[in-house]
Amino acid sequence: MKSEEEIAKAIKSTIASKQYGNEDFLSKLVAKSVLQVMPKNPSAFNVDNIRVVKVMGGGLEDSTVVKGMVFSREPSGTTSLQTELTKASSRKRVMQK
């Protein structure tokens, strides 16, 4: 199996058992990532060479394959909603005393 279409077709039913309705989209993503890390000898393929990182604020349709390494970390900075929630939490603590 050397083409993205062949791999996607082979894994589609497995993905459908866990992500029914998203199997077309996900099988293409998985096939693309498999081909990027596939060694010359396919029997030496290691599934640990593929990682999934969740990114805040995105949905399944925003998923993409990134060549290289991605490091997951906590978000930095604050949004106005986070600031308001922090202020509200502080006011609540003051009122509870």
Secondary structure, DSSP 8 states (H G I E B T S, - for coil): --SHHHHHHHHHHHHHTTSTT-HHHHHHHHHHHHHHH--SSGGG--GGG------TT--GGG----SS--------S--HHHHHHHHHHHHHHHHH-
